[in-house]
Amino acid sequence: MNNQLQNHQMTNKERLSAMTGAAFLMATSAIGPGFLTQTAVFTEQLLASFGFVILASVLLDIGAQMNIWRIIAVSKMRGQEIANAVLPGLGYVVAFFIVLGGLAFNIGNVAGGGLGVNALLGLDTTIGAVMTGVICIFIFLLKEANMAMDKIVRYLGALMILLTAYVMFVSSPPYTEAVLRTFIPLEIDFLAIITIVGGTVGGYITFAGGHRLLDAGVTGKENLRYVTNTAISGIVVASIMRVILFLAILGVVSAGFVLNPDNPTASVFQIAAGEVGYRIFGLVLWAAGITSVIGAAYTSVSFLTTFHPAIERNKNYWTIGFIVFSTAVFALIGRPVALLLLAGAFNGLILPLTLGCILLAAHRVKIVGDYKHPIWMTVFGAIVVVLTAYLGVRTLTQMIPQLF
């Protein structure tokens, strides 16, 4: 009896570990180099009213993520398998776009890691990028790779939040104004809201934690409460980082400083906290880069496993190959701007495509069995699909002429 109780407690502990790992994997996948830059650019444009953008995007993020994670848990299928069940062959299209986007963004994430090492230690960006790639490869070579991944994203996620919080306090933002404009904005930037939603739950990001819970066995109707809580927790962690960073930037721009357009986030940290601030920025950017490399590689490969059983069996080696390829592309030819632009534009179309599949799957008995998906969640999800599809098409039509 005592032994059974011990096993039960161990199971709870393992489940809690998987849940926090999944929440932080999703959150730190979102908090990449692009997340830092977007937040700086929009805060400088909208000032305190960017608080409203964060609030609106958090509600939409939760709507998208709860739908996706719950259906993954109930169906016990990965995103591409659900898409294939909705329409044969669609899963392969989804997998192609997610892997293409994941690869392009991973080159950017490796670059971010390199730039972070450069700001922190003064080393060459390429050397920093290779160091970042090597550390990620080492993690996936470990026997308990998933456990190591859970721990590193938790610790580095907490570190990024604490370091940015220090810069926020030093920059002395107008807190009252920020709270007021979060609920009564002076202007509402619709484009900013959808861009932030895409940056938080777009592309591979929302599947990072959902697939992690699936791999850990936190599935089925009996675990839906845990899955929903973890989905919301992931958004909350990413949003805490977004709010702290927004306030740090707001303190600097409210004092009349102009951010350097080439590296707006670095200038915030430097203006607020001097040379120490610049080093802190390096550490935050490196942590954002490395955790996003881990998230992008893990999730992109989880979308390839459907193609061949050998990929599932050798998942960690495929993940290592993905990281090696991303790092080599950056080290040898730098950031291929055209590829990043195109992947960014396609990334906007991934969320409406994947979330649309999930919403169709949510009401099919052959996929979810006797589970009844709440109507309000379907409606909420449908709103996110329409908004992100509109922006995705608009962005794509703007981007494609720039490539030629």
DOLO-418706 format. One record per residue (C-alpha): x, y, z; residue in one letter. Coordinates in steps of 0.02 Angstrom, whole numbers, padded with zeros to 5 digits, always signed. Layout:
XYZa ...
//
This chain:
+00000+00000+00000m +00140+00119+00052n +00233+00074-00106n +00080+00111-00213q +00061+00280-00127l +00244+00318-00160q +00221+00274-00345n +00066+00384-00352h +00163+00531-00277q +00305+00500-00399m +00180+00506-00542t +00112+00673-00479n +00288+00740-00466k +00329+00682-00643e +00168+00759-00708r +00204+00925-00622l +00380+00924-00694s +00311+00890-00870a +00180+01028-00849m +00305+01162-00794t +00426+01102-00929g +00290+01116-01062a +00234+01289-01003a +00413+01356-01003f +00458+01270-01168l +00312+01359-01252m +00348+01525-01164a +00535+01527-01198t +00504+01472-01379s +00399+01632-01393a +00529+01739-01303i +00657+01741-01443g +00762+01882-01519p +00610+01937-01624g +00501+01949-01466f +00625+02070-01387l +00638+02180-01543t +00449+02183-01578q +00412+02235-01398t +00539+02377-01408a +00478+02441-01577v +00293+02440-01531f +00322+02517-01359t +00419+02661-01438e +00276+02687-01563q +00125+02669-01446l +00202+02714-01276l +00088+02666-01129a -00053+02614-01249s +00051+02460-01294f -00015+02390-01129g -00185+02372-01213f -00103+02277-01358v -00027+02156-01231i -00194+02132-01141l -00291+02100-01302a -00158+01981-01370s -00153+01882-01206v -00341+01846-01220l -00322+01792-01403l -00166+01688-01361d -00260+01594-01225i -00405+01563-01344g -00291+01488-01476a -00181+01388-01358q -00319+01310-01251m -00407+01246-01408n -00249+01169-01481i -00180+01089-01322w -00348+01015-01267r -00378+00930-01435i -00199+00863-01440i -00227+00791-01265a -00398+00715-01302v -00353+00642-01472s -00177+00589-01412k -00114+00644-01583m +00016+00770-01638r -00037+00925-01735g +00003+00853-01906q -00087+00688-01867e -00244+00785-01819i -00233+00883-01983a -00215+00719-02081n -00368+00650-01992a -00468+00806-02039v -00414+00798-02222l -00292+00664-02286p -00128+00744-02339g -00160+00909-02248l -00044+00856-02106g +00102+00846-02227y +00066+01024-02287v +00059+01084-02107v +00220+00992-02064a +00308+01068-02215f +00262+01247-02166f +00302+01221-01982i +00473+01145-02021v +00513+01280-02151l +00464+01417-02028g +00552+01329-01883g +00713+01314-01985l +00712+01496-02040a +00675+01558-01865f +00805+01441-01793n +00938+01526-01900i +00877+01690-01822g +00878+01611-01648n +01058+01549-01671v +01103+01724-01732a +01020+01796-01577g +01122+01680-01467g +01281+01739-01557g +01235+01922-01536l +01199+01890-01352g +01372+01812-01325v +01447+01960-01419n +01361+02086-01303a +01398+01985-01146l +01580+01931-01176l +01636+02031-01328g +01667+01872-01430l +01636+01866-01618d +01452+01838-01660t +01488+01682-01765t +01590+01604-01623i +01446+01645-01503g +01320+01566-01623a +01423+01406-01638v +01442+01399-01447m +01252+01415-01431t +01225+01275-01557g +01352+01160-01471v +01267+01182-01300i +01097+01138-01377c +01172+00985-01463i +01247+00928-01297f +01074+00938-01214i +00996+00824-01346f +01141+00700-01332l +01099+00668-01149l +01007+00508-01104k +00872+00607-01013e +00865+00742-01148a +00682+00789-01116n +00713+00811-00929m +00869+00916-00963a +00770+01020-01089m +00631+01050-00961d +00757+01109-00831k +00859+01225-00944i +00705+01314-01014v +00636+01337-00836r +00799+01407-00765y +00840+01519-00914l +00658+01578-00925g +00662+01630-00741a +00834+01712-00766l +00771+01818-00914m +00621+01879-00812i +00727+01923-00659l +00862+02016-00758l +00733+02114-00859t +00639+02155-00697a +00799+02235-00630y +00812+02345-00786v +00626+02389-00768m +00652+02451-00589f +00805+02552-00639v +00715+02633-00786s +00574+02698-00670s +00427+02682-00791p +00264+02780-00764p +00169+02633-00687y +00004+02727-00662t +00000+02786-00843e +00041+02608-00902a -00104+02533-00801v -00226+02670-00858l -00181+02652-01044r -00192+02461-01033t -00380+02481-01008f -00408+02653-01088i -00284+02665-01233p -00254+02828-01327l -00244+02725-01488e -00281+02545-01537i -00159+02467-01659d -00246+02315-01733f -00093+02264-01833l +00014+02266-01675a -00111+02153-01583i -00111+02020-01719i +00079+02032-01742t +00104+02001-01556i -00020+01854-01561v +00078+01778-01707g +00241+01804-01611g +00173+01717-01455t +00070+01571-01523v +00108+01574-01710g +00201+01442-01811g +00278+01302-01710y +00269+01394-01542i +00096+01341-01480t +00134+01158-01522f +00298+01158-01423a +00213+01132-01255g +00066+01033-01325g +00182+00903-01402h +00291+00902-01244r +00138+00855-01138l +00093+00721-01267l +00270+00647-01258d +00259+00650-01067a +00092+00557-01070g -00013+00699-00995v -00161+00659-01109t -00342+00602-01109g -00500+00678-01037k -00442+00639-00859e -00295+00760-00880n -00389+00902-00968l -00387+01011-00811r -00196+00998-00804y -00179+01028-00991v -00288+01185-00985t -00194+01253-00833n -00027+01222-00919t -00086+01305-01080a -00137+01461-00983i +00024+01456-00878s +00132+01457-01035g +00044+01614-01099i +00058+01694-00925v +00247+01663-00916v +00276+01737-01090a +00161+01883-01047s +00251+01921-00882i +00412+01938-00982m +00321+02047-01111r +00248+02162-00976v +00414+02182-00882i +00506+02218-01045l +00369+02341-01100f +00385+02436-00934l +00575+02439-00945a +00565+02512-01122i +00424+02632-01073l +00533+02703-00932g +00672+02742-01056v +00565+02816-01197v +00457+02916-01073s +00617+02999-01011a +00642+03065-01189g +00775+02944-01251f +00771+02883-01432v +00808+02698-01461l +00941+02642-01584n +00840+02572-01733p +00977+02443-01770d +00963+02366-01596n +00820+02447-01499p +00817+02324-01353t +01005+02338-01321a +00991+02528-01312s +00851+02513-01181v +00959+02407-01066f +01111+02518-01095q +01019+02683-01065i +00933+02615-00909a +01081+02528-00826a +01240+02582-00917g +01377+02456-00958e +01305+02330-00834v +01137+02348-00923g +01219+02309-01091y +01297+02150-01018r +01128+02102-00944i +01051+02126-01117f +01184+02007-01187g +01136+01874-01059l +00948+01897-01089v +00971+01890-01278l +01081+01735-01266w +00953+01649-01151a +00812+01700-01271a +00913+01632-01418g +00963+01465-01341i +00790+01423-01270t +00709+01467-01437s +00836+01355-01529v +00787+01211-01413i +00600+01244-01435g +00608+01265-01624a +00715+01110-01652a +00615+00997-01534y +00446+01051-01605t +00495+01053-01789s +00563+00875-01777v +00404+00819-01684s +00312+00869-01845f +00428+00759-01950l +00398+00599-01850t +00241+00557-01951t +00342+00542-02112f +00441+00386-02060h +00451+00275-01904p +00642+00292-01908a +00624+00479-01872i +00522+00440-01715e +00651+00312-01658r +00798+00431-01685n +00708+00591-01636k +00853+00664-01536n +00977+00637-01678y +00859+00723-01801w +00843+00867-01677t +01033+00879-01668i +01041+00877-01859g +00914+01018-01864f +01021+01123-01744i +01182+01083-01838v +01104+01136-02003f +01034+01300-01932s +01200+01342-01849t +01300+01298-02007a +01188+01407-02118v +01215+01556-02002f +01402+01525-01979a +01435+01503-02166l +01315+01625-02252i +01244+01733-02112g +01059+01765-02096r +00977+01735-02265p +00862+01886-02265v +00748+01826-02405a +00719+01658-02319l +00681+01742-02153l +00562+01866-02235l +00469+01729-02329l +00460+01615-02177a +00397+01761-02073g +00258+01792-02198a +00211+01607-02208f +00218+01596-02018n +00068+01713-02013g -00031+01584-02112l +00018+01435-02003i -00088+01482-01850l -00254+01501-01946p -00217+01340-02041l -00172+01236-01886t -00303+01312-01771l -00434+01293-01909g -00391+01105-01921c -00401+01088-01731i -00574+01170-01724l -00639+01052-01860l -00561+00904-01769a -00639+00958-01602a -00812+00907-01663h -00768+00743-01751r -00806+00587-01652v -00675+00482-01745k -00540+00602-01681i -00599+00654-01506v -00717+00510-01461g -00855+00558-01339d -00769+00720-01285y -00880+00874-01304k -00780+01031-01345h -00854+01190-01266p -00944+01298-01396i -00872+01459-01323w -00695+01392-01353m -00739+01352-01535t -00809+01528-01560v -00657+01605-01476f -00541+01501-01585g -00639+01545-01744a -00615+01731-01707i -00427+01704-01691v -00426+01605-01856v -00515+01745-01951v -00406+01885-01879l -00240+01795-01905t -00289+01735-02081a -00328+01914-02130y -00161+01977-02065l -00066+01828-02135g -00131+01857-02312v -00100+02044-02295r +00079+02018-02235t +00115+01889-02371l +00054+02006-02510t +00166+02143-02440q +00318+02030-02419m +00322+01936-02585i +00356+02091-02694p +00505+02133-02580q +00586+01966-02622l +00598+01998-02809f 
//
